Each structure stands twice: as structure tokens, then as C-alpha cells.
Amino acid sequence: MVVFFNKIGCSFLSISLYFFCFTTLLSYYYKAETNLAFLTGHQKMKYNWPIHLLKVVLLVAVFYGCVRSATAVWALGDLGWEQWHG
């Protein structure tokens, strides 16, 4: 019985963590794109390079977070937090 729940528990935790991370990234992208629209005056941008730059920055950040240690990622997050709230 313990072995059965252990396997299901690991699978459930993995799937839950995947969906949490995915929805968090979607939320961050939505907030960033909305802020970009606000900064450009709520009008349709003539050039799409800011949106493409935002996508590239997000992809680089995700890759960096995957290959670096958790300590480095938390330190980077703390640095960003201090910039806005410090």
C-alpha cells in the first residue's frame, strides 16, 4: 500500500509542480506584456520588436533558471525585489 501511494504521490507532485510553473510563467509574461502596452500608450505598436525582445528575455531567464543552482536563482530574484521595493 505504501509503495502504491508513493508512486502516485511522486507523479501527482511532479504534475502539480509542472502546472504551477507553467501558469506562473504565463502570468509573468502577461504582466510584462500588459506593462509594455501601458508604456507604449495602449496603442497597437507599429513595430513588434519590443514584444519579440520580451519573449527572448523570458526564454533566456527560463533557461538560466534551469541550468543554474537554486541559490543563484534566488539571489537574482532577491536582487530584482530590492530594486522595486528597496
MDAnalysis code that builds the backbone (N, CA, C; Angstrom):
import MDAnalysis as mda
import numpy as np

u = mda.Universe.empty(258, n_residues=86, atom_resindex=np.repeat(np.arange(86), 3), trajectory=True)
u.add_TopologyAttr("name", ["N", "CA", "C"] * 86)
u.add_TopologyAttr("resid", np.arange(1, 87))
u.add_TopologyAttr("resname", ["MET", "VAL", "VAL", "PHE", "PHE", "ASN", "LYS", "ILE", "GLY", "CYS", "SER", "PHE", "LEU", "SER", "ILE", "SER", "LEU", "TYR", "PHE", "PHE", "CYS", "PHE", "THR", "THR", "LEU", "LEU", "SER", "TYR", "TYR", "TYR", "LYS", "ALA", "GLU", "THR", "ASN", "LEU", "ALA", "PHE", "LEU", "THR", "GLY", "HIS", "GLN", "LYS", "MET", "LYS", "TYR", "ASN", "TRP", "PRO", "ILE", "HIS", "LEU", "LEU", "LYS", "VAL", "VAL", "LEU", "LEU", "VAL", "ALA", "VAL", "PHE", "TYR", "GLY", "CYS", "VAL", "ARG", "SER", "ALA", "THR", "ALA", "VAL", "TRP", "ALA", "LEU", "GLY", "ASP", "LEU", "GLY", "TRP", "GLU", "GLN", "TRP", "HIS", "GLY"])
u.atoms.positions = np.array([
    [0.821, -1.198, 0.000],
    [0.000, 0.000, 0.000],
    [0.860, 1.254, 0.000],
    [1.933, 1.254, 0.795],
    [2.803, 2.424, 0.850],
    [3.505, 2.634, -0.495],
    [3.915, 1.552, -1.136],
    [4.588, 1.654, -2.431],
    [3.644, 2.231, -3.481],
    [2.383, 1.811, -3.443],
    [1.395, 2.318, -4.398],
    [1.211, 3.816, -4.243],
    [1.001, 4.288, -3.008],
    [0.809, 5.722, -2.784],
    [2.094, 6.509, -3.006],
    [3.231, 5.892, -2.787],
    [4.490, 6.569, -3.025],
    [4.644, 6.893, -4.512],
    [4.305, 5.953, -5.383],
    [4.392, 6.189, -6.823],
    [3.379, 7.227, -7.277],
    [2.164, 7.140, -6.779],
    [1.136, 8.111, -7.147],
    [1.485, 9.485, -6.583],
    [2.013, 9.518, -5.388],
    [2.387, 10.791, -4.783],
    [3.469, 11.513, -5.571],
    [4.479, 10.767, -6.022],
    [5.549, 11.370, -6.831],
    [4.997, 11.890, -8.156],
    [4.146, 11.113, -8.787],
    [3.554, 11.541, -10.061],
    [2.673, 12.769, -9.864],
    [1.845, 12.741, -8.844],
    [0.972, 13.872, -8.570],
    [1.779, 15.128, -8.283],
    [2.827, 15.015, -7.485],
    [3.661, 16.156, -7.163],
    [4.355, 16.704, -8.407],
    [4.842, 15.840, -9.265],
    [5.509, 16.277, -10.499],
    [4.549, 17.014, -11.424],
    [3.373, 16.465, -11.603],
    [2.380, 17.100, -12.477],
    [1.920, 18.430, -11.890],
    [1.700, 18.464, -10.597],
    [1.281, 19.704, -9.945],
    [2.353, 20.787, -10.064],
    [3.597, 20.415, -9.862],
    [4.695, 21.371, -9.969],
    [4.830, 21.890, -11.395],
    [4.659, 21.024, -12.385],
    [4.709, 21.442, -13.781],
    [3.639, 22.493, -14.061],
    [2.398, 22.230, -13.673],
    [1.328, 23.181, -13.940],
    [1.507, 24.478, -13.157],
    [2.019, 24.398, -11.944],
    [2.289, 25.616, -11.178],
    [3.334, 26.473, -11.885],
    [4.413, 25.866, -12.337],
    [5.476, 26.609, -13.032],
    [4.968, 27.185, -14.345],
    [4.218, 26.393, -15.095],
    [3.711, 26.847, -16.384],
    [2.774, 28.037, -16.221],
    [1.844, 27.964, -15.286],
    [0.906, 29.064, -15.098],
    [1.603, 30.296, -14.514],
    [2.632, 30.094, -13.709],
    [3.391, 31.233, -13.189],
    [4.104, 31.961, -14.322],
    [4.722, 31.212, -15.238],
    [5.378, 31.840, -16.383],
    [4.376, 32.565, -17.273],
    [3.208, 31.975, -17.488],
    [2.181, 32.659, -18.268],
    [1.750, 33.956, -17.598],
    [1.614, 33.920, -16.298],
    [1.230, 35.109, -15.555],
    [2.284, 36.206, -15.671],
    [3.554, 35.836, -15.514],
    [4.632, 36.824, -15.632],
    [4.683, 37.417, -17.029],
    [4.504, 36.597, -18.051],
    [4.525, 37.098, -19.420],
    [3.348, 38.045, -19.656],
    [2.168, 37.679, -19.176],
    [1.001, 38.540, -19.342],
    [1.213, 39.892, -18.663],
    [1.748, 39.868, -17.449],
    [2.003, 41.123, -16.735],
    [3.026, 41.972, -17.475],
    [4.072, 41.338, -17.978],
    [5.109, 42.079, -18.695],
    [4.565, 42.671, -19.998],
    [3.770, 41.901, -20.732],
    [3.223, 42.411, -21.980],
    [2.208, 43.526, -21.722],
    [1.426, 43.405, -20.659],
    [0.479, 44.454, -20.308],
    [1.216, 45.733, -19.917],
    [2.292, 45.603, -19.160],
    [3.087, 46.779, -18.802],
    [3.716, 47.417, -20.029],
    [4.155, 46.600, -20.961],
    [4.727, 47.118, -22.200],
    [3.672, 47.879, -22.996],
    [2.460, 47.363, -23.038],
    [1.372, 48.064, -23.723],
    [1.069, 49.394, -23.030],
    [1.118, 49.410, -21.719],
    [0.883, 50.655, -20.987],
    [1.974, 51.681, -21.279],
    [3.205, 51.228, -21.309],
    [4.319, 52.147, -21.567],
    [4.298, 52.712, -22.984],
    [3.708, 51.990, -23.905],
    [3.625, 52.478, -25.279],
    [2.332, 53.246, -25.533],
    [1.545, 53.475, -24.515],
    [0.351, 54.296, -24.654],
    [-0.903, 53.556, -25.052],
    [-1.006, 52.290, -24.744],
    [-2.200, 51.471, -25.009],
    [-2.574, 51.428, -26.483],
    [-1.662, 51.716, -27.338],
    [-1.971, 51.647, -28.762],
    [-1.252, 50.470, -29.396],
    [-1.756, 50.066, -30.507],
    [-1.111, 48.962, -31.213],
    [0.268, 49.419, -31.641],
    [1.262, 48.624, -31.259],
    [2.625, 49.015, -31.564],
    [2.885, 48.899, -33.064],
    [3.564, 49.908, -33.589],
    [3.891, 49.903, -35.007],
    [4.919, 48.819, -35.310],
    [5.859, 48.658, -34.415],
    [6.894, 47.648, -34.576],
    [6.743, 46.611, -33.479],
    [6.968, 45.366, -33.810],
    [6.813, 44.290, -32.839],
    [8.106, 43.928, -32.135],
    [9.172, 44.684, -32.325],
    [10.447, 44.293, -31.722],
    [10.406, 44.304, -30.199],
    [9.648, 45.191, -29.527],
    [9.627, 45.080, -28.054],
    [9.007, 43.769, -27.567],
    [7.977, 43.304, -28.254],
    [7.341, 42.043, -27.871],
    [8.301, 40.882, -28.107],
    [8.990, 40.912, -29.234],
    [9.952, 39.847, -29.529],
    [11.112, 39.871, -28.534],
    [11.553, 41.053, -28.171],
    [12.610, 41.175, -27.171],
    [12.146, 40.625, -25.821],
    [10.914, 40.910, -25.459],
    [10.351, 40.388, -24.212],
    [10.312, 38.861, -24.227],
    [9.927, 38.279, -25.336],
    [9.884, 36.820, -25.452],
    [11.281, 36.215, -25.323],
    [12.257, 36.848, -25.955],
    [13.631, 36.342, -25.880],
    [14.157, 36.448, -24.450],
    [13.883, 37.569, -23.797],
    [14.341, 37.746, -22.409],
    [13.697, 36.698, -21.507],
    [12.420, 36.421, -21.704],
    [11.747, 35.405, -20.898],
    [12.343, 34.020, -21.142],
    [12.620, 33.688, -22.396],
    [13.221, 32.391, -22.698],
    [14.620, 32.265, -22.103],
    [15.391, 33.335, -22.167],
    [16.732, 33.315, -21.571],
    [16.633, 33.158, -20.059],
    [15.676, 33.847, -19.434],
    [15.503, 33.738, -17.988],
    [15.101, 32.319, -17.577],
    [14.223, 31.693, -18.353],
    [13.817, 30.318, -18.053],
    [15.002, 29.369, -18.209],
    [15.766, 29.535, -19.282],
    [16.939, 28.680, -19.485],
    [17.960, 28.887, -18.369],
    [18.197, 30.142, -18.008],
    [19.148, 30.441, -16.934],
    [18.701, 29.803, -15.619],
    [17.410, 29.886, -15.333],
    [16.893, 29.280, -14.114],
    [17.001, 27.764, -14.109],
    [16.995, 27.160, -15.285],
    [17.107, 25.698, -15.373],
    [18.533, 25.201, -15.190],
    [19.508, 25.969, -15.638],
    [20.885, 25.473, -15.618],
    [21.692, 25.972, -14.427],
    [21.218, 26.965, -13.713],
    [21.946, 27.484, -12.560],
    [21.435, 26.827, -11.283],
    [22.198, 27.010, -10.227],
    [21.779, 26.445, -8.940],
    [20.626, 27.267, -8.364],
    [19.918, 26.678, -7.440],
    [18.790, 27.367, -6.820],
    [19.249, 28.599, -6.051],
    [20.433, 28.538, -5.457],
    [20.955, 29.685, -4.712],
    [21.154, 30.887, -5.630],
    [21.703, 30.652, -6.821],
    [21.924, 31.749, -7.768],
    [20.601, 32.342, -8.246],
    [19.614, 31.501, -8.487],
    [18.317, 31.981, -8.953],
    [17.621, 32.790, -7.864],
    [17.671, 32.320, -6.624],
    [17.064, 33.069, -5.516],
    [17.779, 34.402, -5.302],
    [19.090, 34.414, -5.439],
    [19.842, 35.666, -5.297],
    [19.436, 36.660, -6.377],
    [19.242, 36.182, -7.591],
    [18.799, 37.051, -8.675],
    [17.389, 37.579, -8.405],
    [16.516, 36.739, -7.887],
    [15.168, 37.174, -7.533],
    [15.182, 38.198, -6.414],
    [16.047, 38.001, -5.427],
    [16.170, 38.975, -4.341],
    [16.689, 40.312, -4.846],
    [17.591, 40.264, -5.817],
    [18.118, 41.494, -6.403],
    [16.994, 42.261, -7.093],
    [16.168, 41.568, -7.842],
    [15.033, 42.222, -8.502],
    [14.033, 42.770, -7.510],
    [13.799, 42.050, -6.434],
    [12.869, 42.504, -5.398],
    [13.381, 43.782, -4.734],
    [14.671, 43.829, -4.457],
    [15.261, 45.015, -3.836],
    [15.205, 46.225, -4.743],
    [15.311, 46.004, -6.048],
    [15.248, 47.128, -6.993],
    [13.892, 47.817, -6.929],
    [12.825, 47.043, -6.793],
    [11.491, 47.616, -6.831],
    [10.963, 48.005, -5.454],
    [11.427, 47.323, -4.414],
    [10.858, 47.567, -3.091],
    [11.870, 48.072, -2.080],
    [13.082, 48.294, -2.494],
    [14.137, 48.668, -1.548],
    [14.267, 50.092, -1.417],
])
